[in-house]
């Protein structure tokens, strides 16, 4: 159950946050009606505070696998060799799921930056599609010109998605 605070004379959201040891941004997240103007609070308003942390049962670490032991290296025997891979700092793990399998990849800082850029570009493409769908004319009341104009916009979006590599169109679709 969440806690609340009743605004008193002289209170500000910042003062309430400080007095209750709550980050100001958290207070705004919990009370979205004050986000447009955090200074506009009134005596008697109820301010939602975060729930108290409940001490949970401590979970003991159970190591299910042993760490990988490095292969021995030898200068005299051709059967021993240095490891084929080198250690790298992992910044995230990417899971790729499918119908028959799930793969995962350890992602370094450079790859993570690339993935975030790719996601950003894909989100732009998706937003363009959402805008296109929302702008679709009503087929019952639209003129032929409006329908044709929307079809041209759809074709432009398809070509952009194809160019970006998000979808693959056959030559006959273009």
CNS distance restraints for C-alpha pairs under 8 A (distance, minus, plus):
assign (resid   1 and name CA) (resid  51 and name CA) 6.57 0.50 0.50
assign (resid   2 and name CA) (resid  48 and name CA) 7.00 0.50 0.50
assign (resid   2 and name CA) (resid  49 and name CA) 6.52 0.50 0.50
assign (resid   2 and name CA) (resid  50 and name CA) 6.10 0.50 0.50
assign (resid   2 and name CA) (resid  51 and name CA) 4.72 0.50 0.50
assign (resid   2 and name CA) (resid  52 and name CA) 7.76 0.50 0.50
assign (resid   3 and name CA) (resid  48 and name CA) 6.08 0.50 0.50
assign (resid   3 and name CA) (resid  49 and name CA) 5.09 0.50 0.50
assign (resid   3 and name CA) (resid  50 and name CA) 6.39 0.50 0.50
assign (resid   3 and name CA) (resid  51 and name CA) 5.98 0.50 0.50
assign (resid   3 and name CA) (resid  52 and name CA) 7.89 0.50 0.50
assign (resid   4 and name CA) (resid  46 and name CA) 6.18 0.50 0.50
assign (resid   4 and name CA) (resid  47 and name CA) 5.34 0.50 0.50
assign (resid   4 and name CA) (resid  48 and name CA) 4.43 0.50 0.50
assign (resid   4 and name CA) (resid  49 and name CA) 5.20 0.50 0.50
assign (resid   5 and name CA) (resid  46 and name CA) 5.57 0.50 0.50
assign (resid   5 and name CA) (resid  47 and name CA) 4.98 0.50 0.50
assign (resid   5 and name CA) (resid  48 and name CA) 6.46 0.50 0.50
assign (resid   5 and name CA) (resid  49 and name CA) 6.97 0.50 0.50
assign (resid   6 and name CA) (resid  43 and name CA) 7.53 0.50 0.50
assign (resid   6 and name CA) (resid  44 and name CA) 5.50 0.50 0.50
assign (resid   6 and name CA) (resid  45 and name CA) 5.63 0.50 0.50
assign (resid   6 and name CA) (resid  46 and name CA) 4.60 0.50 0.50
assign (resid   6 and name CA) (resid  47 and name CA) 6.17 0.50 0.50
assign (resid   7 and name CA) (resid  11 and name CA) 6.25 0.50 0.50
assign (resid   7 and name CA) (resid  41 and name CA) 7.67 0.50 0.50
assign (resid   7 and name CA) (resid  42 and name CA) 6.66 0.50 0.50
assign (resid   7 and name CA) (resid  43 and name CA) 4.87 0.50 0.50
assign (resid   7 and name CA) (resid  44 and name CA) 5.06 0.50 0.50
assign (resid   7 and name CA) (resid  45 and name CA) 5.29 0.50 0.50
assign (resid   7 and name CA) (resid  46 and name CA) 6.35 0.50 0.50
assign (resid   7 and name CA) (resid  47 and name CA) 7.06 0.50 0.50
assign (resid   8 and name CA) (resid  43 and name CA) 5.13 0.50 0.50
assign (resid   8 and name CA) (resid  44 and name CA) 6.54 0.50 0.50
assign (resid   9 and name CA) (resid  43 and name CA) 5.74 0.50 0.50
assign (resid  11 and name CA) (resid  15 and name CA) 6.20 0.50 0.50
assign (resid  11 and name CA) (resid  16 and name CA) 6.68 0.50 0.50
assign (resid  12 and name CA) (resid  16 and name CA) 6.19 0.50 0.50
assign (resid  12 and name CA) (resid  39 and name CA) 6.65 0.50 0.50
assign (resid  12 and name CA) (resid  41 and name CA) 7.21 0.50 0.50
assign (resid  13 and name CA) (resid  17 and name CA) 6.07 0.50 0.50
assign (resid  13 and name CA) (resid  24 and name CA) 7.51 0.50 0.50
assign (resid  13 and name CA) (resid  27 and name CA) 7.78 0.50 0.50
assign (resid  13 and name CA) (resid  38 and name CA) 6.57 0.50 0.50
assign (resid  13 and name CA) (resid  39 and name CA) 7.04 0.50 0.50
assign (resid  13 and name CA) (resid  41 and name CA) 7.65 0.50 0.50
assign (resid  14 and name CA) (resid  18 and name CA) 6.19 0.50 0.50
assign (resid  14 and name CA) (resid  24 and name CA) 6.16 0.50 0.50
assign (resid  15 and name CA) (resid  19 and name CA) 5.98 0.50 0.50
assign (resid  16 and name CA) (resid  20 and name CA) 6.04 0.50 0.50
assign (resid  17 and name CA) (resid  21 and name CA) 5.88 0.50 0.50
assign (resid  17 and name CA) (resid  22 and name CA) 4.81 0.50 0.50
assign (resid  17 and name CA) (resid  23 and name CA) 6.10 0.50 0.50
assign (resid  17 and name CA) (resid  24 and name CA) 5.47 0.50 0.50
assign (resid  17 and name CA) (resid  27 and name CA) 6.62 0.50 0.50
assign (resid  18 and name CA) (resid  22 and name CA) 6.27 0.50 0.50
assign (resid  18 and name CA) (resid  23 and name CA) 7.49 0.50 0.50
assign (resid  18 and name CA) (resid  24 and name CA) 7.76 0.50 0.50
assign (resid  22 and name CA) (resid  26 and name CA) 6.76 0.50 0.50
assign (resid  22 and name CA) (resid  27 and name CA) 6.75 0.50 0.50
assign (resid  22 and name CA) (resid  49 and name CA) 7.83 0.50 0.50
assign (resid  22 and name CA) (resid  50 and name CA) 7.75 0.50 0.50
assign (resid  23 and name CA) (resid  27 and name CA) 6.48 0.50 0.50
assign (resid  24 and name CA) (resid  28 and name CA) 6.36 0.50 0.50
assign (resid  25 and name CA) (resid  29 and name CA) 6.17 0.50 0.50
assign (resid  26 and name CA) (resid  30 and name CA) 6.21 0.50 0.50
assign (resid  26 and name CA) (resid  50 and name CA) 7.87 0.50 0.50
assign (resid  27 and name CA) (resid  31 and name CA) 6.16 0.50 0.50
assign (resid  27 and name CA) (resid  48 and name CA) 7.38 0.50 0.50
assign (resid  27 and name CA) (resid  49 and name CA) 6.57 0.50 0.50
assign (resid  27 and name CA) (resid  50 and name CA) 7.68 0.50 0.50
assign (resid  28 and name CA) (resid  32 and name CA) 5.76 0.50 0.50
assign (resid  28 and name CA) (resid  34 and name CA) 6.58 0.50 0.50
assign (resid  28 and name CA) (resid  35 and name CA) 5.87 0.50 0.50
assign (resid  28 and name CA) (resid  38 and name CA) 7.75 0.50 0.50
assign (resid  29 and name CA) (resid  35 and name CA) 7.84 0.50 0.50
assign (resid  30 and name CA) (resid  48 and name CA) 6.11 0.50 0.50
assign (resid  30 and name CA) (resid  49 and name CA) 6.96 0.50 0.50
assign (resid  30 and name CA) (resid  50 and name CA) 7.34 0.50 0.50
assign (resid  31 and name CA) (resid  35 and name CA) 7.33 0.50 0.50
assign (resid  31 and name CA) (resid  47 and name CA) 6.80 0.50 0.50
assign (resid  31 and name CA) (resid  48 and name CA) 6.26 0.50 0.50
assign (resid  34 and name CA) (resid  38 and name CA) 4.79 0.50 0.50
assign (resid  34 and name CA) (resid  39 and name CA) 7.75 0.50 0.50
assign (resid  34 and name CA) (resid  40 and name CA) 6.96 0.50 0.50
assign (resid  34 and name CA) (resid  41 and name CA) 7.52 0.50 0.50
assign (resid  41 and name CA) (resid  45 and name CA) 6.89 0.50 0.50
assign (resid  70 and name CA) (resid  83 and name CA) 7.20 0.50 0.50
assign (resid  71 and name CA) (resid  80 and name CA) 7.52 0.50 0.50
assign (resid  71 and name CA) (resid  81 and name CA) 7.36 0.50 0.50
assign (resid  71 and name CA) (resid  82 and name CA) 6.82 0.50 0.50
assign (resid  71 and name CA) (resid  83 and name CA) 6.55 0.50 0.50
assign (resid  72 and name CA) (resid  80 and name CA) 6.38 0.50 0.50
assign (resid  72 and name CA) (resid  81 and name CA) 7.10 0.50 0.50
assign (resid  72 and name CA) (resid  82 and name CA) 7.28 0.50 0.50
assign (resid  73 and name CA) (resid  80 and name CA) 5.45 0.50 0.50
assign (resid  73 and name CA) (resid  81 and name CA) 5.20 0.50 0.50
assign (resid  73 and name CA) (resid  82 and name CA) 5.57 0.50 0.50
assign (resid  74 and name CA) (resid  78 and name CA) 7.72 0.50 0.50
assign (resid  74 and name CA) (resid  80 and name CA) 5.65 0.50 0.50
assign (resid  74 and name CA) (resid  81 and name CA) 6.68 0.50 0.50
assign (resid  88 and name CA) (resid 108 and name CA) 7.10 0.50 0.50
assign (resid  89 and name CA) (resid 108 and name CA) 6.04 0.50 0.50
assign (resid  89 and name CA) (resid 109 and name CA) 7.74 0.50 0.50
assign (resid  90 and name CA) (resid 106 and name CA) 6.00 0.50 0.50
assign (resid  90 and name CA) (resid 107 and name CA) 5.60 0.50 0.50
assign (resid  90 and name CA) (resid 108 and name CA) 4.88 0.50 0.50
assign (resid  90 and name CA) (resid 109 and name CA) 7.27 0.50 0.50
assign (resid  91 and name CA) (resid 106 and name CA) 7.65 0.50 0.50
assign (resid  91 and name CA) (resid 107 and name CA) 5.82 0.50 0.50
assign (resid  91 and name CA) (resid 108 and name CA) 5.24 0.50 0.50
assign (resid  91 and name CA) (resid 109 and name CA) 5.76 0.50 0.50
assign (resid  91 and name CA) (resid 112 and name CA) 7.15 0.50 0.50
assign (resid  92 and name CA) (resid 106 and name CA) 6.25 0.50 0.50
assign (resid  92 and name CA) (resid 107 and name CA) 5.21 0.50 0.50
assign (resid  92 and name CA) (resid 108 and name CA) 7.02 0.50 0.50
assign (resid  92 and name CA) (resid 112 and name CA) 7.20 0.50 0.50
assign (resid  93 and name CA) (resid 104 and name CA) 6.66 0.50 0.50
assign (resid  93 and name CA) (resid 105 and name CA) 5.63 0.50 0.50
assign (resid  93 and name CA) (resid 106 and name CA) 4.70 0.50 0.50
assign (resid  93 and name CA) (resid 107 and name CA) 5.63 0.50 0.50
assign (resid  94 and name CA) (resid 104 and name CA) 5.45 0.50 0.50
assign (resid  94 and name CA) (resid 105 and name CA) 5.13 0.50 0.50
assign (resid  94 and name CA) (resid 106 and name CA) 6.50 0.50 0.50
assign (resid  94 and name CA) (resid 107 and name CA) 6.82 0.50 0.50
assign (resid  95 and name CA) (resid 102 and name CA) 6.92 0.50 0.50
assign (resid  95 and name CA) (resid 103 and name CA) 5.83 0.50 0.50
assign (resid  95 and name CA) (resid 104 and name CA) 4.35 0.50 0.50
assign (resid  95 and name CA) (resid 105 and name CA) 6.56 0.50 0.50
assign (resid  96 and name CA) (resid 102 and name CA) 5.65 0.50 0.50
assign (resid  96 and name CA) (resid 103 and name CA) 5.16 0.50 0.50
assign (resid  96 and name CA) (resid 104 and name CA) 6.00 0.50 0.50
assign (resid  97 and name CA) (resid 101 and name CA) 6.25 0.50 0.50
assign (resid  97 and name CA) (resid 102 and name CA) 4.35 0.50 0.50
assign (resid  97 and name CA) (resid 103 and name CA) 6.43 0.50 0.50
assign (resid  98 and name CA) (resid 102 and name CA) 6.02 0.50 0.50
assign (resid 107 and name CA) (resid 111 and name CA) 5.80 0.50 0.50
assign (resid 107 and name CA) (resid 112 and name CA) 5.97 0.50 0.50
assign (resid 108 and name CA) (resid 112 and name CA) 6.06 0.50 0.50
assign (resid 109 and name CA) (resid 113 and name CA) 6.22 0.50 0.50
assign (resid 110 and name CA) (resid 114 and name CA) 6.38 0.50 0.50
assign (resid 111 and name CA) (resid 115 and name CA) 6.11 0.50 0.50
assign (resid 112 and name CA) (resid 116 and name CA) 6.16 0.50 0.50
assign (resid 113 and name CA) (resid 117 and name CA) 6.26 0.50 0.50
assign (resid 114 and name CA) (resid 118 and name CA) 6.17 0.50 0.50
assign (resid 115 and name CA) (resid 119 and name CA) 6.10 0.50 0.50
assign (resid 116 and name CA) (resid 120 and name CA) 6.12 0.50 0.50
assign (resid 117 and name CA) (resid 121 and name CA) 6.29 0.50 0.50
assign (resid 118 and name CA) (resid 122 and name CA) 6.13 0.50 0.50
assign (resid 119 and name CA) (resid 123 and name CA) 6.01 0.50 0.50
assign (resid 120 and name CA) (resid 124 and name CA) 6.43 0.50 0.50
assign (resid 121 and name CA) (resid 125 and name CA) 6.44 0.50 0.50
assign (resid 122 and name CA) (resid 126 and name CA) 6.16 0.50 0.50
assign (resid 122 and name CA) (resid 166 and name CA) 7.55 0.50 0.50
assign (resid 123 and name CA) (resid 127 and name CA) 6.01 0.50 0.50
assign (resid 124 and name CA) (resid 128 and name CA) 6.17 0.50 0.50
assign (resid 125 and name CA) (resid 129 and name CA) 6.41 0.50 0.50
assign (resid 125 and name CA) (resid 161 and name CA) 6.85 0.50 0.50
assign (resid 126 and name CA) (resid 130 and name CA) 6.23 0.50 0.50
assign (resid 127 and name CA) (resid 131 and name CA) 6.09 0.50 0.50
assign (resid 128 and name CA) (resid 132 and name CA) 6.11 0.50 0.50
assign (resid 128 and name CA) (resid 157 and name CA) 7.43 0.50 0.50
assign (resid 129 and name CA) (resid 133 and name CA) 6.16 0.50 0.50
assign (resid 129 and name CA) (resid 157 and name CA) 7.20 0.50 0.50
assign (resid 130 and name CA) (resid 134 and name CA) 6.11 0.50 0.50
assign (resid 131 and name CA) (resid 135 and name CA) 6.09 0.50 0.50
assign (resid 132 and name CA) (resid 136 and name CA) 6.34 0.50 0.50
assign (resid 132 and name CA) (resid 153 and name CA) 7.51 0.50 0.50
assign (resid 132 and name CA) (resid 154 and name CA) 7.01 0.50 0.50
assign (resid 136 and name CA) (resid 150 and name CA) 6.54 0.50 0.50
assign (resid 137 and name CA) (resid 141 and name CA) 7.89 0.50 0.50
assign (resid 137 and name CA) (resid 142 and name CA) 5.84 0.50 0.50
assign (resid 137 and name CA) (resid 146 and name CA) 6.84 0.50 0.50
assign (resid 137 and name CA) (resid 147 and name CA) 6.57 0.50 0.50
assign (resid 137 and name CA) (resid 150 and name CA) 7.42 0.50 0.50
assign (resid 138 and name CA) (resid 142 and name CA) 5.51 0.50 0.50
assign (resid 139 and name CA) (resid 147 and name CA) 7.55 0.50 0.50
assign (resid 142 and name CA) (resid 146 and name CA) 6.02 0.50 0.50
assign (resid 142 and name CA) (resid 147 and name CA) 6.59 0.50 0.50
assign (resid 143 and name CA) (resid 147 and name CA) 6.39 0.50 0.50
assign (resid 144 and name CA) (resid 148 and name CA) 6.04 0.50 0.50
assign (resid 145 and name CA) (resid 149 and name CA) 6.01 0.50 0.50
assign (resid 146 and name CA) (resid 150 and name CA) 6.18 0.50 0.50
assign (resid 147 and name CA) (resid 151 and name CA) 6.15 0.50 0.50
assign (resid 148 and name CA) (resid 152 and name CA) 6.28 0.50 0.50
assign (resid 149 and name CA) (resid 153 and name CA) 6.39 0.50 0.50
assign (resid 150 and name CA) (resid 154 and name CA) 6.14 0.50 0.50
assign (resid 151 and name CA) (resid 155 and name CA) 6.20 0.50 0.50
assign (resid 152 and name CA) (resid 156 and name CA) 6.26 0.50 0.50
assign (resid 153 and name CA) (resid 157 and name CA) 6.27 0.50 0.50
assign (resid 154 and name CA) (resid 158 and name CA) 6.19 0.50 0.50
assign (resid 155 and name CA) (resid 159 and name CA) 6.20 0.50 0.50
assign (resid 155 and name CA) (resid 174 and name CA) 7.97 0.50 0.50
assign (resid 156 and name CA) (resid 160 and name CA) 6.22 0.50 0.50
assign (resid 157 and name CA) (resid 161 and name CA) 6.13 0.50 0.50
assign (resid 158 and name CA) (resid 162 and name CA) 6.06 0.50 0.50
assign (resid 159 and name CA) (resid 163 and name CA) 5.99 0.50 0.50
assign (resid 159 and name CA) (resid 174 and name CA) 7.09 0.50 0.50
assign (resid 160 and name CA) (resid 164 and name CA) 6.09 0.50 0.50
assign (resid 161 and name CA) (resid 165 and name CA) 6.30 0.50 0.50
assign (resid 161 and name CA) (resid 166 and name CA) 5.36 0.50 0.50
assign (resid 161 and name CA) (resid 167 and name CA) 5.81 0.50 0.50
assign (resid 162 and name CA) (resid 166 and name CA) 5.98 0.50 0.50
assign (resid 162 and name CA) (resid 167 and name CA) 4.98 0.50 0.50
assign (resid 162 and name CA) (resid 168 and name CA) 5.33 0.50 0.50
assign (resid 162 and name CA) (resid 169 and name CA) 6.29 0.50 0.50
assign (resid 169 and name CA) (resid 173 and name CA) 5.80 0.50 0.50
assign (resid 169 and name CA) (resid 174 and name CA) 6.87 0.50 0.50
assign (resid 170 and name CA) (resid 174 and name CA) 6.94 0.50 0.50
